[in-house]
Amino acid sequence: MAEMTASSYVNAMRLKKKYIFVPILSLLISGNAISQNEAFHFWKLHSLSGEAKLYGHYREQERNGLNFKEFQKSSFYSGGLLLRTSSSIVHPNFLMLDIDAGYTPESSRDKFIITPNQAEVRTLKKIGINGQFLQQKKVSLNFFENYDESYSTRENLSNIKSKNRLLGGILNLNNKIIPITFNASSRKWDEEEVKSGRKYTLDQNTYGAQMSKSFSAHDRNSFKYSHDEYVNINQNLFRIANTTENLDFTSYVSLGSKRKFNLNTLVSDFNQRGNMNLRRLQASENINAGLTKRITFFGNYSYNKIGQDFSNLSQHSVDAHLQHQLFESLQSKINADFNFINHTVYQEFNRRAGIEFNYTKKIPTGQLLINYRFDRYHQDYKSDPFLVYVANESYVLSDNKINLLRIADINIESVVVRDVTGTIIYQKGIDYLAISRKNFVEIRRIPGGKIEDNSTVYVDYNATQPGSYKYDSNTQVFSTSIYLLKNLLSLNYRYSTQGYSNLEKTDRVTLNYFTQNLVGCRLDFGFIETGAEYEDYKSSILPYRRMRYYANLQKKIREKLTLMLNGNMQDYVMLDEPVAKYQKYSDVTGKINYSIFKQTSLNVDLMYRKQSGRGIDLNLVTARTELTSAFSHLQLTLGLELYRQNYIGEIINFNGTYLKISRKF
């Protein structure tokens, strides 16, 4: 009897625990669920897909340089498996788990690493895990871990081997009062340029939070905090370690029944400690107001305070314009802005006032656009002559644009170029060029280096600054465009000029007197677009003449054949030296896709690029032809490759062929 009583008691307790656990679990996964009626389970596989691959390669390469010559051949095969799974633990509303994994072992290792004319990334190993916990609840969690080893190319010029591991999570607290999101991540990254041997490592830990709140239908407010610790080691084994903390507050408020008055507020506090100490406080207030049906006012006030190891700066800026719209054709503006800077070693006051007109008129078969702007600028600079250190000055480097550093009389040997994080220091002569242009310095990226085209960099340098001075400048800009025959033909012209007056103590100040004339035309037939542009830039700092020609072709013929061809050529004549210097940039890219049968196609990719000028001489031809065919789930690819490069005297001739077989499931 006693045993029966004890057994009954144990069973009763087990049953009680079960009935307590199930309602709690049901409460966790109830609500707007993915599948509320799905039964509980320990683990359930929802989907499984993947791909099995086999590769075969043969390639040969000849390299000739100033003091070396080498010839290489290699043939190897590789194969791999990619898997993607999606499964749930207990219930889809409790935990969804996605796994993406791949492994592609190779039969050999050689100096080719990758075929040089392939721009795509080739992944050798990867695994990614992503979990979604209680996604339908007020408290949810996402966690992830990704690891991959891959080879890639940079502009078909540099071979890159990289390892990257990223681990982190995101916690969401969803509520009607103040939704908050917390995030944390850890990253370890190693990169090696196979040809040059340059290595970079990054060890980074980040965490932060953000929240948003609206008190009415007329406002949006958000707050963001981030903490970042990183250690970077570059190719010279130079270690950079910094810790940054950033606070951002933004607010948007609209006033009035028709929301004609809008206020935007931004406050940001950035603090960096370590190898580069920097404290920056920024605040701005924007107002956009529709005063009447045709009159609009815009105003902005900004405050910046920057503290560095050897200097401090505070800046107040006010910018405003009043805009009037007359019918649909004429828009006029009155502009004004004021800027005051108080630096450790100098003070600067700037003001600008101007007018602007924009006129639009429909004409037979087209449209006429006219723009005119006049600005009067005053600068008052007070200081003793001194050596200034400029840090983290932002520039966008583009192959189609000449970039001069802002200040004159720079010590060119002091120039340091970094990435936007400040952790990677680019190498002169490999990643960029610093070229003297009278009293200024031009920064130009080198193709194949770590600086991508149209990317932002930060520049540090020392410069000798003159003493106190004053001047006024007048700038005029006139431009017009005519579109005819339903945009078949368009013509454009731009004239701009800048001059100076009321000069005081400007003997050691480099002023840019310039006159610019730019004229262009374009023909657009729909499937083909072509044009030309001529620019004459007469400048006291960097005068040049430039011609640009371009053509773009895209045509599809009977659903069988697709042709794409793009060409661009720019020819600069630099006039700032006793003997004119030339810089030329030409590139042509083409693609042909021909559908032979329903599941069989031929693809041809061509690219030609030529650059000539100081330190940028390059001749590059790449071509790839692929024949692809699919049978059920089996896909076959046969390819031929060609690569010809002559870069600053180093010649590479490459030929290759490959066969790929893959089976998707």
NUVOKOL-602701 format. One record per residue (C-alpha): residue number from 0; residue in one letter; x, y, z. Coordinates in steps of 0.2 Angstrom, whole numbers, plus 5000, padded with zeros to 4 digits. Example, Ala and Ser with C-alpha at 12.3 -4.5 7.8 and 13.67 -1.06 7.14 Angstrom:
! residues 2
> 0/A/5062/4978/5039 $
> 1/S/5068/4995/5036 $
This chain:
! residues 665
> 0/M/5000/5000/5000 $
> 1/A/5014/5012/5004 $
> 2/E/5023/5008/4988 $
> 3/M/5007/5011/4978 $
> 4/T/5005/5028/4987 $
> 5/A/5023/5033/4984 $
> 6/S/5021/5028/4965 $
> 7/S/5005/5037/4963 $
> 8/Y/5013/5052/4971 $
> 9/V/5028/5052/4959 $
> 10/N/5016/5050/4944 $
> 11/A/5005/5064/4950 $
> 12/M/5020/5075/4952 $
> 13/R/5026/5071/4935 $
> 14/L/5009/5075/4928 $
> 15/K/5009/5091/4937 $
> 16/K/5025/5096/4930 $
> 17/K/5020/5092/4913 $
> 18/Y/5004/5102/4914 $
> 19/I/5014/5117/4922 $
> 20/F/5027/5116/4908 $
> 21/V/5015/5115/4893 $
> 22/P/5005/5131/4897 $
> 23/I/5021/5140/4900 $
> 24/L/5028/5135/4883 $
> 25/S/5012/5138/4875 $
> 26/L/5012/5155/4882 $
> 27/L/5029/5158/4875 $
> 28/I/5025/5153/4857 $
> 29/S/5007/5159/4856 $
> 30/G/5001/5175/4847 $
> 31/N/5003/5179/4829 $
> 32/A/5014/5164/4825 $
> 33/I/5021/5155/4810 $
> 34/S/5011/5139/4813 $
> 35/Q/5001/5139/4829 $
> 36/N/4994/5122/4826 $
> 37/E/5010/5113/4823 $
> 38/A/5014/5100/4836 $
> 39/F/5028/5101/4849 $
> 40/H/5044/5092/4845 $
> 41/F/5062/5091/4850 $
> 42/W/5069/5095/4833 $
> 43/K/5061/5096/4816 $
> 44/L/5070/5099/4799 $
> 45/H/5059/5110/4788 $
> 46/S/5070/5112/4772 $
> 47/L/5086/5105/4766 $
> 48/S/5095/5111/4750 $
> 49/G/5112/5112/4743 $
> 50/E/5124/5109/4728 $
> 51/A/5138/5097/4725 $
> 52/K/5152/5103/4713 $
> 53/L/5167/5097/4704 $
> 54/Y/5180/5108/4696 $
> 55/G/5194/5105/4684 $
> 56/H/5207/5118/4679 $
> 57/Y/5222/5120/4668 $
> 58/R/5232/5136/4667 $
> 59/E/5248/5144/4662 $
> 60/Q/5256/5160/4666 $
> 61/E/5271/5170/4660 $
> 62/R/5278/5185/4670 $
> 63/N/5291/5197/4665 $
> 64/G/5298/5211/4675 $
> 65/L/5313/5222/4676 $
> 66/N/5324/5209/4684 $
> 67/F/5315/5193/4683 $
> 68/K/5306/5181/4671 $
> 69/E/5295/5166/4676 $
> 70/F/5284/5153/4668 $
> 71/Q/5271/5143/4677 $
> 72/K/5259/5128/4672 $
> 73/S/5247/5120/4683 $
> 74/S/5232/5108/4682 $
> 75/F/5222/5103/4697 $
> 76/Y/5204/5098/4702 $
> 77/S/5193/5102/4716 $
> 78/G/5176/5098/4723 $
> 79/G/5164/5104/4736 $
> 80/L/5148/5103/4744 $
> 81/L/5136/5117/4750 $
> 82/L/5122/5113/4762 $
> 83/R/5108/5124/4768 $
> 84/T/5096/5119/4781 $
> 85/S/5081/5127/4791 $
> 86/S/5075/5118/4806 $
> 87/S/5065/5122/4822 $
> 88/I/5068/5117/4840 $
> 89/V/5052/5113/4851 $
> 90/H/5042/5124/4839 $
> 91/P/5044/5136/4825 $
> 92/N/5039/5150/4836 $
> 93/F/5052/5145/4849 $
> 94/L/5068/5143/4840 $
> 95/M/5071/5143/4821 $
> 96/L/5089/5138/4816 $
> 97/D/5097/5141/4799 $
> 98/I/5113/5133/4794 $
> 99/D/5123/5137/4778 $
> 100/A/5139/5127/4776 $
> 101/G/5152/5124/4762 $
> 102/Y/5168/5115/4760 $
> 103/T/5178/5115/4744 $
> 104/P/5195/5106/4746 $
> 105/E/5208/5107/4732 $
> 106/S/5221/5095/4725 $
> 107/S/5235/5107/4724 $
> 108/R/5242/5124/4731 $
> 109/D/5252/5135/4719 $
> 110/K/5255/5154/4716 $
> 111/F/5241/5156/4705 $
> 112/I/5229/5155/4719 $
> 113/I/5215/5161/4708 $
> 114/T/5213/5164/4690 $
> 115/P/5218/5183/4689 $
> 116/N/5204/5188/4677 $
> 117/Q/5190/5182/4688 $
> 118/A/5182/5196/4699 $
> 119/E/5170/5184/4709 $
> 120/V/5174/5178/4726 $
> 121/R/5179/5159/4727 $
> 122/T/5175/5152/4745 $
> 123/L/5185/5137/4751 $
> 124/K/5177/5135/4768 $
> 125/K/5162/5143/4776 $
> 126/I/5149/5140/4789 $
> 127/G/5135/5151/4795 $
> 128/I/5123/5148/4809 $
> 129/N/5108/5160/4812 $
> 130/G/5095/5157/4826 $
> 131/Q/5079/5166/4828 $
> 132/F/5072/5164/4846 $
> 133/L/5054/5169/4850 $
> 134/Q/5052/5180/4835 $
> 135/Q/5034/5183/4838 $
> 136/K/5036/5189/4856 $
> 137/K/5039/5205/4864 $
> 138/V/5056/5199/4869 $
> 139/S/5066/5191/4854 $
> 140/L/5084/5186/4851 $
> 141/N/5094/5183/4835 $
> 142/F/5111/5176/4836 $
> 143/F/5123/5172/4822 $
> 144/E/5141/5165/4819 $
> 145/N/5149/5166/4802 $
> 146/Y/5166/5159/4797 $
> 147/D/5174/5159/4779 $
> 148/E/5190/5157/4770 $
> 149/S/5190/5164/4752 $
> 150/Y/5200/5170/4738 $
> 151/S/5196/5185/4728 $
> 152/T/5203/5199/4716 $
> 153/R/5204/5217/4717 $
> 154/E/5201/5225/4701 $
> 155/N/5209/5210/4692 $
> 156/L/5226/5216/4698 $
> 157/S/5228/5210/4716 $
> 158/N/5225/5192/4723 $
> 159/I/5217/5192/4740 $
> 160/K/5216/5178/4753 $
> 161/S/5205/5181/4768 $
> 162/K/5199/5173/4783 $
> 163/N/5184/5181/4792 $
> 164/R/5175/5176/4808 $
> 165/L/5160/5185/4815 $
> 166/L/5150/5181/4830 $
> 167/G/5136/5191/4838 $
> 168/G/5118/5193/4843 $
> 169/I/5103/5205/4843 $
> 170/L/5091/5207/4857 $
> 171/N/5074/5215/4854 $
> 172/L/5063/5222/4867 $
> 173/N/5047/5226/4858 $
> 174/N/5035/5236/4868 $
> 175/K/5023/5251/4865 $
> 176/I/5032/5262/4877 $
> 177/I/5051/5262/4871 $
> 178/P/5056/5248/4859 $
> 179/I/5075/5245/4863 $
> 180/T/5087/5234/4853 $
> 181/F/5104/5228/4860 $
> 182/N/5117/5221/4849 $
> 183/A/5135/5214/4851 $
> 184/S/5147/5206/4839 $
> 185/S/5165/5200/4839 $
> 186/R/5175/5200/4823 $
> 187/K/5192/5192/4818 $
> 188/W/5199/5196/4801 $
> 189/D/5215/5191/4792 $
> 190/E/5219/5197/4774 $
> 191/E/5234/5193/4763 $
> 192/E/5239/5200/4746 $
> 193/V/5247/5185/4738 $
> 194/K/5257/5194/4726 $
> 195/S/5264/5208/4737 $
> 196/G/5264/5198/4753 $
> 197/R/5255/5213/4763 $
> 198/K/5245/5207/4778 $
> 199/Y/5232/5215/4788 $
> 200/T/5223/5208/4804 $
> 201/L/5209/5216/4813 $
> 202/D/5202/5210/4830 $
> 203/Q/5186/5220/4834 $
> 204/N/5173/5219/4848 $
> 205/T/5157/5230/4847 $
> 206/Y/5141/5232/4857 $
> 207/G/5128/5245/4857 $
> 208/A/5109/5249/4859 $
> 209/Q/5096/5259/4850 $
> 210/M/5079/5265/4854 $
> 211/S/5065/5275/4846 $
> 212/K/5050/5284/4852 $
> 213/S/5036/5294/4845 $
> 214/F/5025/5305/4857 $
> 215/S/5012/5309/4843 $
> 216/A/5009/5307/4825 $
> 217/H/5020/5322/4821 $
> 218/D/5037/5317/4829 $
> 219/R/5050/5303/4828 $
> 220/N/5064/5302/4840 $
> 221/S/5079/5289/4841 $
> 222/F/5094/5287/4852 $
> 223/K/5109/5276/4848 $
> 224/Y/5124/5271/4858 $
> 225/S/5139/5261/4851 $
> 226/H/5155/5255/4859 $
> 227/D/5169/5248/4848 $
> 228/E/5186/5241/4853 $
> 229/Y/5198/5236/4839 $
> 230/V/5216/5231/4836 $
> 231/N/5223/5232/4818 $
> 232/I/5240/5226/4813 $
> 233/N/5246/5232/4795 $
> 234/Q/5259/5226/4783 $
> 235/N/5273/5235/4793 $
> 236/L/5268/5226/4809 $
> 237/F/5262/5243/4815 $
> 238/R/5249/5240/4829 $
> 239/I/5234/5252/4830 $
> 240/A/5223/5250/4845 $
> 241/N/5208/5262/4848 $
> 242/T/5192/5262/4858 $
> 243/T/5177/5272/4852 $
> 244/E/5161/5277/4860 $
> 245/N/5147/5286/4850 $
> 246/L/5131/5293/4856 $
> 247/D/5118/5299/4843 $
> 248/F/5101/5307/4845 $
> 249/T/5090/5312/4831 $
> 250/S/5073/5320/4831 $
> 251/Y/5060/5325/4818 $
> 252/V/5045/5336/4822 $
> 253/S/5032/5342/4810 $
> 254/L/5021/5357/4815 $
> 255/G/5005/5364/4807 $
> 256/S/4989/5355/4801 $
> 257/K/4997/5352/4784 $
> 258/R/5015/5349/4791 $
> 259/K/5022/5364/4782 $
> 260/F/5035/5367/4796 $
> 261/N/5048/5353/4800 $
> 262/L/5062/5353/4813 $
> 263/N/5076/5340/4812 $
> 264/T/5088/5339/4827 $
> 265/L/5104/5330/4828 $
> 266/V/5116/5328/4842 $
> 267/S/5132/5317/4841 $
> 268/D/5146/5314/4854 $
> 269/F/5161/5304/4848 $
> 270/N/5175/5299/4859 $
> 271/Q/5190/5289/4853 $
> 272/R/5205/5284/4864 $
> 273/G/5221/5274/4860 $
> 274/N/5234/5277/4846 $
> 275/M/5222/5291/4839 $
> 276/N/5214/5302/4853 $
> 277/L/5199/5312/4847 $
> 278/R/5184/5319/4855 $
> 279/R/5170/5327/4843 $
> 280/L/5154/5334/4848 $
> 281/Q/5141/5339/4835 $
> 282/A/5124/5347/4835 $
> 283/S/5113/5354/4822 $
> 284/E/5095/5360/4820 $
> 285/N/5087/5361/4803 $
> 286/I/5070/5370/4799 $
> 287/N/5060/5369/4783 $
> 288/A/5045/5380/4782 $
> 289/G/5032/5383/4769 $
> 290/L/5028/5401/4772 $
> 291/T/5016/5403/4758 $
> 292/K/5011/5392/4743 $
> 293/R/5026/5398/4733 $
> 294/I/5038/5404/4746 $
> 295/T/5049/5391/4756 $
> 296/F/5062/5395/4770 $
> 297/F/5076/5383/4775 $
> 298/G/5088/5386/4789 $
> 299/N/5102/5377/4798 $
> 300/Y/5113/5380/4813 $
> 301/S/5128/5368/4817 $
> 302/Y/5140/5367/4831 $
> 303/N/5156/5357/4831 $
> 304/K/5169/5355/4844 $
> 305/I/5184/5344/4841 $
> 306/G/5198/5340/4853 $
> 307/Q/5214/5331/4848 $
> 308/D/5231/5328/4856 $
> 309/F/5239/5345/4850 $
> 310/S/5224/5356/4846 $
> 311/N/5206/5360/4849 $
> 312/L/5193/5368/4838 $
> 313/S/5175/5375/4840 $
> 314/Q/5164/5380/4825 $
> 315/H/5148/5388/4823 $
> 316/S/5139/5388/4806 $
> 317/V/5123/5396/4800 $
> 318/D/5115/5393/4783 $
> 319/A/5099/5399/4776 $
> 320/H/5090/5402/4760 $
> 321/L/5073/5409/4754 $
> 322/Q/5065/5401/4739 $
> 323/H/5051/5407/4728 $
> 324/Q/5043/5397/4714 $
> 325/L/5035/5407/4700 $
> 326/F/5022/5396/4691 $
> 327/E/5031/5380/4686 $
> 328/S/5045/5388/4676 $
> 329/L/5055/5400/4687 $
> 330/Q/5063/5396/4704 $
> 331/S/5073/5409/4713 $
> 332/K/5083/5408/4729 $
> 333/I/5092/5420/4741 $
> 334/N/5106/5411/4750 $
> 335/A/5117/5416/4765 $
> 336/D/5129/5407/4777 $
> 337/F/5140/5412/4791 $
> 338/N/5155/5401/4798 $
> 339/F/5165/5405/4813 $
> 340/I/5180/5394/4818 $
> 341/N/5190/5396/4834 $
> 342/H/5206/5385/4834 $
> 343/T/5220/5383/4846 $
> 344/V/5232/5393/4834 $
> 345/Y/5220/5403/4823 $
> 346/Q/5203/5411/4821 $
> 347/E/5193/5411/4805 $
> 348/F/5177/5420/4800 $
> 349/N/5168/5417/4783 $
> 350/R/5152/5423/4776 $
> 351/R/5144/5420/4759 $
> 352/A/5128/5428/4751 $
> 353/G/5121/5425/4734 $
> 354/I/5107/5423/4722 $
> 355/E/5101/5408/4711 $
> 356/F/5089/5406/4697 $
> 357/N/5082/5390/4689 $
> 358/Y/5072/5392/4673 $
> 359/T/5063/5377/4664 $
> 360/K/5054/5380/4648 $
> 361/K/5045/5367/4636 $
> 362/I/5050/5370/4618 $
> 363/P/5045/5361/4602 $
> 364/T/5050/5343/4604 $
> 365/G/5060/5346/4620 $
> 366/Q/5064/5356/4635 $
> 367/L/5076/5370/4640 $
> 368/L/5084/5372/4657 $
> 369/I/5094/5387/4662 $
> 370/N/5103/5390/4679 $
> 371/Y/5113/5405/4685 $
> 372/R/5121/5408/4702 $
> 373/F/5131/5422/4709 $
> 374/D/5140/5421/4726 $
> 375/R/5150/5434/4736 $
> 376/Y/5162/5426/4749 $
> 377/H/5172/5435/4762 $
> 378/Q/5186/5426/4773 $
> 379/D/5195/5434/4788 $
> 380/Y/5209/5424/4795 $
> 381/K/5219/5429/4810 $
> 382/S/5235/5420/4816 $
> 383/D/5253/5420/4817 $
> 384/P/5263/5410/4804 $
> 385/F/5263/5392/4811 $
> 386/L/5264/5373/4806 $
> 387/V/5247/5366/4807 $
> 388/Y/5243/5347/4809 $
> 389/V/5227/5342/4800 $
> 390/A/5220/5325/4804 $
> 391/N/5205/5315/4797 $
> 392/E/5201/5326/4783 $
> 393/S/5189/5317/4771 $
> 394/Y/5191/5315/4752 $
> 395/V/5182/5304/4739 $
> 396/L/5195/5297/4727 $
> 397/S/5189/5294/4709 $
> 398/D/5198/5289/4694 $
> 399/N/5187/5302/4684 $
> 400/K/5191/5317/4696 $
> 401/I/5207/5327/4701 $
> 402/N/5208/5328/4720 $
> 403/L/5219/5342/4728 $
> 404/L/5221/5343/4747 $
> 405/R/5212/5358/4754 $
> 406/I/5227/5367/4761 $
> 407/A/5242/5374/4752 $
> 408/D/5261/5372/4757 $
> 409/I/5259/5354/4763 $
> 410/N/5274/5344/4768 $
> 411/I/5271/5330/4755 $
> 412/E/5282/5318/4766 $
> 413/S/5270/5320/4780 $
> 414/V/5254/5314/4770 $
> 415/V/5246/5299/4778 $
> 416/V/5231/5291/4770 $
> 417/R/5219/5280/4780 $
> 418/D/5203/5271/4778 $
> 419/V/5187/5278/4785 $
> 420/T/5189/5268/4801 $
> 421/G/5206/5275/4804 $
> 422/T/5214/5257/4806 $
> 423/I/5221/5254/4789 $
> 424/I/5236/5265/4783 $
> 425/Y/5237/5264/4765 $
> 426/Q/5255/5263/4757 $
> 427/K/5261/5277/4745 $
> 428/G/5267/5270/4728 $
> 429/I/5256/5254/4731 $
> 430/D/5239/5261/4736 $
> 431/Y/5240/5279/4731 $
> 432/L/5251/5293/4723 $
> 433/A/5255/5310/4731 $
> 434/I/5259/5322/4717 $
> 435/S/5265/5340/4719 $
> 436/R/5255/5353/4710 $
> 437/K/5263/5370/4713 $
> 438/N/5259/5374/4731 $
> 439/F/5246/5360/4732 $
> 440/V/5246/5341/4733 $
> 441/E/5236/5329/4722 $
> 442/I/5230/5312/4729 $
> 443/R/5227/5299/4716 $
> 444/R/5223/5281/4720 $
> 445/I/5232/5267/4711 $
> 446/P/5222/5253/4703 $
> 447/G/5224/5236/4711 $
> 448/G/5228/5244/4728 $
> 449/K/5217/5244/4743 $
> 450/I/5208/5260/4739 $
> 451/E/5193/5256/4728 $
> 452/D/5187/5269/4715 $
> 453/N/5175/5282/4722 $
> 454/S/5179/5277/4740 $
> 455/T/5181/5289/4755 $
> 456/V/5198/5290/4763 $
> 457/Y/5205/5301/4778 $
> 458/V/5221/5311/4775 $
> 459/D/5233/5317/4789 $
> 460/Y/5247/5330/4785 $
> 461/N/5257/5345/4791 $
> 462/A/5256/5362/4782 $
> 463/T/5264/5378/4784 $
> 464/Q/5251/5392/4786 $
> 465/P/5253/5410/4783 $
> 466/G/5248/5424/4795 $
> 467/S/5233/5435/4796 $
> 468/Y/5224/5439/4779 $
> 469/K/5208/5445/4772 $
> 470/Y/5200/5444/4755 $
> 471/D/5183/5444/4745 $
> 472/S/5179/5433/4731 $
> 473/N/5166/5433/4717 $
> 474/T/5160/5417/4709 $
> 475/Q/5148/5415/4695 $
> 476/V/5141/5399/4687 $
> 477/F/5130/5399/4672 $
> 478/S/5123/5382/4664 $
> 479/T/5111/5377/4651 $
> 480/S/5104/5361/4644 $
> 481/I/5093/5358/4629 $
> 482/Y/5084/5342/4626 $
> 483/L/5077/5340/4608 $
> 484/L/5067/5327/4598 $
> 485/K/5060/5319/4613 $
> 486/N/5077/5317/4622 $
> 487/L/5086/5310/4606 $
> 488/L/5098/5325/4606 $
> 489/S/5104/5335/4621 $
> 490/L/5116/5349/4622 $
> 491/N/5124/5356/4638 $
> 492/Y/5135/5371/4642 $
> 493/R/5143/5377/4658 $
> 494/Y/5153/5393/4662 $
> 495/S/5160/5397/4679 $
> 496/T/5173/5409/4685 $
> 497/Q/5181/5415/4701 $
> 498/G/5190/5431/4705 $
> 499/Y/5196/5440/4721 $
> 500/S/5196/5458/4727 $
> 501/N/5200/5468/4743 $
> 502/L/5215/5458/4746 $
> 503/E/5225/5461/4763 $
> 504/K/5241/5452/4767 $
> 505/T/5238/5438/4754 $
> 506/D/5256/5437/4747 $
> 507/R/5258/5420/4755 $
> 508/V/5240/5414/4752 $
> 509/T/5237/5403/4736 $
> 510/L/5221/5409/4728 $
> 511/N/5212/5400/4714 $
> 512/Y/5208/5411/4700 $
> 513/F/5199/5401/4687 $
> 514/T/5188/5401/4672 $
> 515/Q/5179/5385/4667 $
> 516/N/5171/5381/4650 $
> 517/L/5162/5364/4648 $
> 518/V/5152/5359/4633 $
> 519/G/5144/5342/4629 $
> 520/C/5132/5333/4618 $
> 521/R/5123/5317/4619 $
> 522/L/5113/5306/4607 $
> 523/D/5101/5293/4614 $
> 524/F/5093/5281/4602 $
> 525/G/5086/5270/4616 $
> 526/F/5097/5255/4612 $
> 527/I/5113/5265/4610 $
> 528/E/5118/5281/4619 $
> 529/T/5134/5291/4614 $
> 530/G/5141/5308/4618 $
> 531/A/5156/5319/4620 $
> 532/E/5162/5332/4632 $
> 533/Y/5175/5346/4631 $
> 534/E/5182/5355/4647 $
> 535/D/5194/5370/4647 $
> 536/Y/5199/5374/4665 $
> 537/K/5210/5389/4666 $
> 538/S/5217/5390/4684 $
> 539/S/5230/5398/4694 $
> 540/I/5233/5381/4703 $
> 541/L/5229/5367/4692 $
> 542/P/5225/5371/4674 $
> 543/Y/5220/5357/4662 $
> 544/R/5210/5353/4646 $
> 545/R/5200/5337/4645 $
> 546/M/5191/5328/4632 $
> 547/R/5178/5314/4636 $
> 548/Y/5170/5302/4624 $
> 549/Y/5158/5288/4629 $
> 550/A/5146/5276/4621 $
> 551/N/5134/5263/4629 $
> 552/L/5125/5249/4618 $
> 553/Q/5112/5237/4624 $
> 554/K/5102/5227/4612 $
> 555/K/5091/5211/4613 $
> 556/I/5088/5202/4597 $
> 557/R/5073/5190/4596 $
> 558/E/5075/5183/4614 $
> 559/K/5091/5174/4608 $
> 560/L/5105/5186/4608 $
> 561/T/5109/5200/4621 $
> 562/L/5123/5212/4617 $
> 563/M/5130/5225/4630 $
> 564/L/5145/5236/4626 $
> 565/N/5151/5251/4636 $
> 566/G/5166/5262/4632 $
> 567/N/5173/5278/4640 $
> 568/M/5189/5288/4636 $
> 569/Q/5195/5303/4645 $
> 570/D/5211/5313/4639 $
> 571/Y/5218/5326/4651 $
> 572/V/5232/5339/4646 $
> 573/M/5239/5345/4662 $
> 574/L/5245/5363/4660 $
> 575/D/5253/5367/4677 $
> 576/E/5271/5362/4671 $
> 577/P/5283/5369/4658 $
> 578/V/5280/5354/4647 $
> 579/A/5262/5349/4646 $
> 580/K/5259/5332/4654 $
> 581/Y/5246/5320/4648 $
> 582/Q/5234/5308/4658 $
> 583/K/5223/5296/4648 $
> 584/Y/5210/5284/4654 $
> 585/S/5201/5272/4643 $
> 586/D/5190/5257/4647 $
> 587/V/5179/5246/4636 $
> 588/T/5168/5232/4643 $
> 589/G/5157/5220/4633 $
> 590/K/5145/5206/4636 $
> 591/I/5137/5194/4624 $
> 592/N/5124/5181/4629 $
> 593/Y/5117/5169/4616 $
> 594/S/5104/5156/4620 $
> 595/I/5108/5141/4608 $
> 596/F/5095/5130/4615 $
> 597/K/5082/5131/4629 $
> 598/Q/5095/5126/4643 $
> 599/T/5111/5129/4633 $
> 600/S/5119/5146/4632 $
> 601/L/5135/5155/4627 $
> 602/N/5142/5169/4637 $
> 603/V/5157/5180/4633 $
> 604/D/5164/5194/4644 $
> 605/L/5177/5206/4638 $
> 606/M/5186/5221/4646 $
> 607/Y/5200/5232/4641 $
> 608/R/5207/5246/4652 $
> 609/K/5221/5258/4648 $
> 610/Q/5229/5271/4659 $
> 611/S/5244/5282/4655 $
> 612/G/5251/5296/4666 $
> 613/R/5263/5298/4680 $
> 614/G/5264/5282/4690 $
> 615/I/5248/5275/4683 $
> 616/D/5253/5266/4667 $
> 617/L/5242/5251/4664 $
> 618/N/5236/5240/4649 $
> 619/L/5224/5227/4654 $
> 620/V/5214/5215/4644 $
> 621/T/5203/5201/4651 $
> 622/A/5191/5189/4642 $
> 623/R/5181/5174/4647 $
> 624/T/5170/5163/4637 $
> 625/E/5158/5151/4645 $
> 626/L/5147/5137/4638 $
> 627/T/5134/5132/4650 $
> 628/S/5121/5118/4649 $
> 629/A/5108/5111/4661 $
> 630/F/5100/5093/4661 $
> 631/S/5087/5091/4674 $
> 632/H/5097/5096/4691 $
> 633/L/5114/5094/4683 $
> 634/Q/5123/5109/4676 $
> 635/L/5139/5109/4665 $
> 636/T/5151/5124/4662 $
> 637/L/5165/5124/4650 $
> 638/G/5176/5140/4650 $
> 639/L/5191/5148/4642 $
> 640/E/5201/5163/4650 $
> 641/L/5213/5175/4644 $
> 642/Y/5222/5189/4654 $
> 643/R/5235/5201/4647 $
> 644/Q/5242/5214/4659 $
> 645/N/5256/5227/4658 $
> 646/Y/5257/5237/4674 $
> 647/I/5271/5249/4676 $
> 648/G/5283/5238/4667 $
> 649/E/5278/5221/4674 $
> 650/I/5270/5210/4660 $
> 651/I/5258/5195/4664 $
> 652/N/5251/5184/4650 $
> 653/F/5239/5171/4657 $
> 654/N/5228/5157/4648 $
> 655/G/5217/5145/4656 $
> 656/T/5203/5133/4654 $
> 657/Y/5191/5125/4666 $
> 658/L/5176/5113/4667 $
> 659/K/5163/5114/4681 $
> 660/I/5150/5101/4685 $
> 661/S/5137/5104/4698 $
> 662/R/5121/5095/4705 $
> 663/K/5108/5105/4715 $
> 664/F/5096/5097/4726 $
